[in-house]
């Protein structure tokens, strides 16, 4: 069974209304804040009827089990990687490419649309560490994200060195 990851499995369970209601005590969209308060969060969602019915209702048992598994397995999270980015336009697609080397053996990675507005879109380079250390040398990667060529918005890439404009 896969180890839950904060950005993929835990963060999406907290709705904007949950975050707003709990802002006085914990930022439910912030990894460090959730880790620091994980025991309290688990106590509230497991048996305390939280969130209340008026705010979406209590979490299903599967969500509680997932949060517990994430908490008990060490609070796994994604890393923001480092890469060289290029943007290529053809008649059939616009391609954002990230090339680099994973930090250690066993990592996986991908480009993900982080945000978009009417004038720009930003991709983030996520790297997921293996659940347990893997022997061997770090692999090189080439990761791509394609979209329709009629989309002429500015394109940005977000990696561990910051945000850079590609177009």
C-alpha positions as protocol buffer text, in pm:
chain_id: "A"
residue {
  index: 1
  type: UNK
  ca { x: 0 y: 0 z: 0 }
}
residue {
  index: 2
  type: UNK
  ca { x: 133 y: 341 z: -97 }
}
residue {
  index: 3
  type: UNK
  ca { x: 242 y: 581 z: 178 }
}
residue {
  index: 4
  type: UNK
  ca { x: 14 y: 887 z: 178 }
}
residue {
  index: 5
  type: UNK
  ca { x: 172 y: 1216 z: 72 }
}
residue {
  index: 6
  type: UNK
  ca { x: 65 y: 1554 z: 214 }
}
residue {
  index: 7
  type: UNK
  ca { x: 26 y: 1739 z: -118 }
}
residue {
  index: 8
  type: UNK
  ca { x: -150 y: 1449 z: -293 }
}
residue {
  index: 9
  type: UNK
  ca { x: -365 y: 1292 z: -23 }
}
residue {
  index: 10
  type: UNK
  ca { x: -389 y: 1503 z: 293 }
}
residue {
  index: 11
  type: UNK
  ca { x: -401 y: 1868 z: 184 }
}
residue {
  index: 12
  type: UNK
  ca { x: -695 y: 1806 z: -58 }
}
residue {
  index: 13
  type: UNK
  ca { x: -910 y: 1677 z: 228 }
}
residue {
  index: 14
  type: UNK
  ca { x: -909 y: 2022 z: 392 }
}
residue {
  index: 15
  type: UNK
  ca { x: -1161 y: 2251 z: 224 }
}
residue {
  index: 16
  type: UNK
  ca { x: -1132 y: 2630 z: 215 }
}
residue {
  index: 17
  type: UNK
  ca { x: -1408 y: 2654 z: 476 }
}
residue {
  index: 18
  type: UNK
  ca { x: -1216 y: 2415 z: 707 }
}
residue {
  index: 19
  type: UNK
  ca { x: -906 y: 2628 z: 672 }
}
residue {
  index: 20
  type: UNK
  ca { x: -1098 y: 2946 z: 742 }
}
residue {
  index: 21
  type: UNK
  ca { x: -1270 y: 2805 z: 1052 }
}
residue {
  index: 22
  type: UNK
  ca { x: -947 y: 2668 z: 1199 }
}
residue {
  index: 23
  type: UNK
  ca { x: -720 y: 2963 z: 1112 }
}
residue {
  index: 24
  type: UNK
  ca { x: -713 y: 3074 z: 1477 }
}
residue {
  index: 25
  type: UNK
  ca { x: -527 y: 2752 z: 1571 }
}
residue {
  index: 26
  type: UNK
  ca { x: -376 y: 2585 z: 1264 }
}
residue {
  index: 27
  type: UNK
  ca { x: -322 y: 2654 z: 892 }
}
residue {
  index: 28
  type: UNK
  ca { x: -468 y: 2338 z: 740 }
}
residue {
  index: 29
  type: UNK
  ca { x: -300 y: 2405 z: 406 }
}
residue {
  index: 30
  type: UNK
  ca { x: 50 y: 2439 z: 556 }
}
residue {
  index: 31
  type: UNK
  ca { x: 253 y: 2120 z: 593 }
}
residue {
  index: 32
  type: UNK
  ca { x: 446 y: 2226 z: 905 }
}
residue {
  index: 33
  type: UNK
  ca { x: 133 y: 2351 z: 1080 }
}
residue {
  index: 34
  type: UNK
  ca { x: -56 y: 2027 z: 1008 }
}
residue {
  index: 35
  type: UNK
  ca { x: 237 y: 1813 z: 1126 }
}
residue {
  index: 36
  type: UNK
  ca { x: 265 y: 2017 z: 1447 }
}
residue {
  index: 37
  type: UNK
  ca { x: -108 y: 1976 z: 1514 }
}
residue {
  index: 38
  type: UNK
  ca { x: -163 y: 1628 z: 1369 }
}
residue {
  index: 39
  type: UNK
  ca { x: -259 y: 1465 z: 1701 }
}
residue {
  index: 40
  type: UNK
  ca { x: -520 y: 1734 z: 1770 }
}
residue {
  index: 41
  type: UNK
  ca { x: -654 y: 1721 z: 1413 }
}
residue {
  index: 42
  type: UNK
  ca { x: -686 y: 1343 z: 1433 }
}
residue {
  index: 43
  type: UNK
  ca { x: -866 y: 1366 z: 1769 }
}
residue {
  index: 44
  type: UNK
  ca { x: -1116 y: 1617 z: 1625 }
}
residue {
  index: 45
  type: UNK
  ca { x: -1198 y: 1425 z: 1306 }
}
residue {
  index: 46
  type: UNK
  ca { x: -1199 y: 1082 z: 1471 }
}
residue {
  index: 47
  type: UNK
  ca { x: -1503 y: 1065 z: 1697 }
}
residue {
  index: 48
  type: UNK
  ca { x: -1553 y: 1435 z: 1776 }
}
residue {
  index: 49
  type: UNK
  ca { x: -1788 y: 1490 z: 1483 }
}
residue {
  index: 50
  type: UNK
  ca { x: -1565 y: 1743 z: 1312 }
}
residue {
  index: 51
  type: UNK
  ca { x: -1618 y: 1919 z: 1086 }
}
residue {
  index: 52
  type: UNK
  ca { x: -1975 y: 1986 z: 1203 }
}
residue {
  index: 53
  type: UNK
  ca { x: -2271 y: 1907 z: 976 }
}
residue {
  index: 54
  type: UNK
  ca { x: -2326 y: 2276 z: 899 }
}
residue {
  index: 55
  type: UNK
  ca { x: -1973 y: 2291 z: 754 }
}
residue {
  index: 56
  type: UNK
  ca { x: -1978 y: 1982 z: 535 }
}
residue {
  index: 57
  type: UNK
  ca { x: -2005 y: 1713 z: 798 }
}
residue {
  index: 58
  type: UNK
  ca { x: -1760 y: 1472 z: 957 }
}
residue {
  index: 59
  type: UNK
  ca { x: -1491 y: 1301 z: 754 }
}
residue {
  index: 60
  type: UNK
  ca { x: -1568 y: 953 z: 622 }
}
residue {
  index: 61
  type: UNK
  ca { x: -1384 y: 666 z: 791 }
}
residue {
  index: 62
  type: UNK
  ca { x: -1155 y: 625 z: 486 }
}
residue {
  index: 63
  type: UNK
  ca { x: -1030 y: 984 z: 524 }
}
residue {
  index: 64
  type: UNK
  ca { x: -965 y: 937 z: 895 }
}
residue {
  index: 65
  type: UNK
  ca { x: -775 y: 614 z: 823 }
}
residue {
  index: 66
  type: UNK
  ca { x: -573 y: 787 z: 551 }
}
residue {
  index: 67
  type: UNK
  ca { x: -482 y: 1080 z: 779 }
}
residue {
  index: 68
  type: UNK
  ca { x: -387 y: 836 z: 1057 }
}
residue {
  index: 69
  type: UNK
  ca { x: -170 y: 632 z: 818 }
}
residue {
  index: 70
  type: UNK
  ca { x: 3 y: 950 z: 694 }
}
residue {
  index: 71
  type: UNK
  ca { x: 63 y: 1064 z: 1053 }
}
residue {
  index: 72
  type: UNK
  ca { x: 191 y: 726 z: 1172 }
}
residue {
  index: 73
  type: UNK
  ca { x: 416 y: 677 z: 868 }
}
residue {
  index: 74
  type: UNK
  ca { x: 617 y: 995 z: 924 }
}
residue {
  index: 75
  type: UNK
  ca { x: 436 y: 1275 z: 738 }
}
residue {
  index: 76
  type: UNK
  ca { x: 560 y: 1213 z: 385 }
}
residue {
  index: 77
  type: UNK
  ca { x: 556 y: 1509 z: 148 }
}
residue {
  index: 78
  type: UNK
  ca { x: 668 y: 1600 z: -200 }
}
residue {
  index: 79
  type: UNK
  ca { x: 984 y: 1793 z: -270 }
}
residue {
  index: 80
  type: UNK
  ca { x: 1022 y: 2075 z: -517 }
}
residue {
  index: 81
  type: UNK
  ca { x: 1296 y: 1969 z: -758 }
}
residue {
  index: 82
  type: UNK
  ca { x: 1558 y: 2156 z: -957 }
}
residue {
  index: 83
  type: UNK
  ca { x: 1575 y: 2146 z: -1336 }
}
residue {
  index: 84
  type: UNK
  ca { x: 1658 y: 2327 z: -1654 }
}
residue {
  index: 85
  type: UNK
  ca { x: 1335 y: 2432 z: -1824 }
}
residue {
  index: 86
  type: UNK
  ca { x: 1256 y: 2490 z: -2189 }
}
residue {
  index: 87
  type: UNK
  ca { x: 939 y: 2588 z: -2370 }
}
residue {
  index: 88
  type: UNK
  ca { x: 885 y: 2474 z: -2729 }
}
residue {
  index: 89
  type: UNK
  ca { x: 600 y: 2583 z: -2957 }
}
residue {
  index: 90
  type: UNK
  ca { x: 493 y: 2386 z: -3263 }
}
residue {
  index: 91
  type: UNK
  ca { x: 177 y: 2393 z: -3473 }
}
residue {
  index: 92
  type: UNK
  ca { x: 36 y: 2103 z: -3271 }
}
residue {
  index: 93
  type: UNK
  ca { x: 143 y: 2176 z: -2909 }
}
residue {
  index: 94
  type: UNK
  ca { x: 330 y: 2387 z: -2661 }
}
residue {
  index: 95
  type: UNK
  ca { x: 566 y: 2174 z: -2454 }
}
residue {
  index: 96
  type: UNK
  ca { x: 723 y: 2262 z: -2120 }
}
residue {
  index: 97
  type: UNK
  ca { x: 1025 y: 2039 z: -2057 }
}
residue {
  index: 98
  type: UNK
  ca { x: 1221 y: 1998 z: -1734 }
}
residue {
  index: 99
  type: UNK
  ca { x: 1556 y: 1816 z: -1745 }
}
residue {
  index: 100
  type: UNK
  ca { x: 1777 y: 1731 z: -1451 }
}
residue {
  index: 101
  type: UNK
  ca { x: 1883 y: 1456 z: -1215 }
}
residue {
  index: 102
  type: UNK
  ca { x: 1684 y: 1319 z: -924 }
}
residue {
  index: 103
  type: UNK
  ca { x: 1842 y: 1382 z: -582 }
}
residue {
  index: 104
  type: UNK
  ca { x: 1875 y: 1009 z: -510 }
}
residue {
  index: 105
  type: UNK
  ca { x: 1783 y: 669 z: -652 }
}
residue {
  index: 106
  type: UNK
  ca { x: 1417 y: 571 z: -641 }
}
residue {
  index: 107
  type: UNK
  ca { x: 1268 y: 919 z: -682 }
}
residue {
  index: 108
  type: UNK
  ca { x: 986 y: 990 z: -927 }
}
residue {
  index: 109
  type: UNK
  ca { x: 882 y: 1329 z: -1058 }
}
residue {
  index: 110
  type: UNK
  ca { x: 639 y: 1525 z: -1271 }
}
residue {
  index: 111
  type: UNK
  ca { x: 539 y: 1872 z: -1381 }
}
residue {
  index: 112
  type: UNK
  ca { x: 206 y: 1986 z: -1244 }
}
residue {
  index: 113
  type: UNK
  ca { x: -2 y: 2292 z: -1319 }
}
residue {
  index: 114
  type: UNK
  ca { x: 27 y: 2490 z: -997 }
}
residue {
  index: 115
  type: UNK
  ca { x: -182 y: 2794 z: -1085 }
}
residue {
  index: 116
  type: UNK
  ca { x: -335 y: 2970 z: -1381 }
}
residue {
  index: 117
  type: UNK
  ca { x: -496 y: 3303 z: -1456 }
}
residue {
  index: 118
  type: UNK
  ca { x: -625 y: 3466 z: -1773 }
}
residue {
  index: 119
  type: UNK
  ca { x: -272 y: 3589 z: -1848 }
}
residue {
  index: 120
  type: UNK
  ca { x: -35 y: 3324 z: -1708 }
}
residue {
  index: 121
  type: UNK
  ca { x: 12 y: 2966 z: -1598 }
}
residue {
  index: 122
  type: UNK
  ca { x: 273 y: 2824 z: -1362 }
}
residue {
  index: 123
  type: UNK
  ca { x: 402 y: 2469 z: -1352 }
}
residue {
  index: 124
  type: UNK
  ca { x: 574 y: 2322 z: -1047 }
}
residue {
  index: 125
  type: UNK
  ca { x: 835 y: 2046 z: -1056 }
}
residue {
  index: 126
  type: UNK
  ca { x: 743 y: 1788 z: -792 }
}
residue {
  index: 127
  type: UNK
  ca { x: 971 y: 1506 z: -683 }
}
residue {
  index: 128
  type: UNK
  ca { x: 847 y: 1218 z: -470 }
}
residue {
  index: 129
  type: UNK
  ca { x: 1101 y: 1030 z: -260 }
}
residue {
  index: 130
  type: UNK
  ca { x: 1070 y: 653 z: -230 }
}
residue {
  index: 131
  type: UNK
  ca { x: 909 y: 513 z: 86 }
}
residue {
  index: 132
  type: UNK
  ca { x: 1241 y: 355 z: 181 }
}
residue {
  index: 133
  type: UNK
  ca { x: 1595 y: 437 z: 62 }
}
residue {
  index: 134
  type: UNK
  ca { x: 1690 y: 274 z: -266 }
}
residue {
  index: 135
  type: UNK
  ca { x: 2045 y: 173 z: -354 }
}
residue {
  index: 136
  type: UNK
  ca { x: 2198 y: 302 z: -675 }
}
residue {
  index: 137
  type: UNK
  ca { x: 2276 y: 619 z: -854 }
}
residue {
  index: 138
  type: UNK
  ca { x: 2028 y: 901 z: -907 }
}
residue {
  index: 139
  type: UNK
  ca { x: 1865 y: 885 z: -1250 }
}
residue {
  index: 140
  type: UNK
  ca { x: 1845 y: 1166 z: -1501 }
}
residue {
  index: 141
  type: UNK
  ca { x: 1497 y: 1285 z: -1590 }
}
residue {
  index: 142
  type: UNK
  ca { x: 1319 y: 1459 z: -1874 }
}
residue {
  index: 143
  type: UNK
  ca { x: 964 y: 1553 z: -1778 }
}
residue {
  index: 144
  type: UNK
  ca { x: 716 y: 1713 z: -2015 }
}
residue {
  index: 145
  type: UNK
  ca { x: 380 y: 1883 z: -2001 }
}
residue {
  index: 146
  type: UNK
  ca { x: 195 y: 1970 z: -2323 }
}
residue {
  index: 147
  type: UNK
  ca { x: -96 y: 2198 z: -2393 }
}
residue {
  index: 148
  type: UNK
  ca { x: -285 y: 2342 z: -2691 }
}
residue {
  index: 149
  type: UNK
  ca { x: -85 y: 2578 z: -2919 }
}
residue {
  index: 150
  type: UNK
  ca { x: -360 y: 2842 z: -2921 }
}
residue {
  index: 151
  type: UNK
  ca { x: -292 y: 2908 z: -2551 }
}
residue {
  index: 152
  type: UNK
  ca { x: -68 y: 3215 z: -2563 }
}
residue {
  index: 153
  type: UNK
  ca { x: -50 y: 3294 z: -2191 }
}
residue {
  index: 154
  type: UNK
  ca { x: 282 y: 3359 z: -2018 }
}
residue {
  index: 155
  type: UNK
  ca { x: 437 y: 3041 z: -1880 }
}
residue {
  index: 156
  type: UNK
  ca { x: 632 y: 3016 z: -1556 }
}
residue {
  index: 157
  type: UNK
  ca { x: 815 y: 2725 z: -1395 }
}
residue {
  index: 158
  type: UNK
  ca { x: 847 y: 2683 z: -1019 }
}
residue {
  index: 159
  type: UNK
  ca { x: 1129 y: 2471 z: -882 }
}
residue {
  index: 160
  type: UNK
  ca { x: 1348 y: 2474 z: -571 }
}
residue {
  index: 161
  type: UNK
  ca { x: 1543 y: 2773 z: -703 }
}
residue {
  index: 162
  type: UNK
  ca { x: 1229 y: 2987 z: -737 }
}
residue {
  index: 163
  type: UNK
  ca { x: 996 y: 3089 z: -1019 }
}
residue {
  index: 164
  type: UNK
  ca { x: 1120 y: 3168 z: -1367 }
}
residue {
  index: 165
  type: UNK
  ca { x: 941 y: 3291 z: -1675 }
}
residue {
  index: 166
  type: UNK
  ca { x: 967 y: 3061 z: -1976 }
}
residue {
  index: 167
  type: UNK
  ca { x: 762 y: 3266 z: -2225 }
}
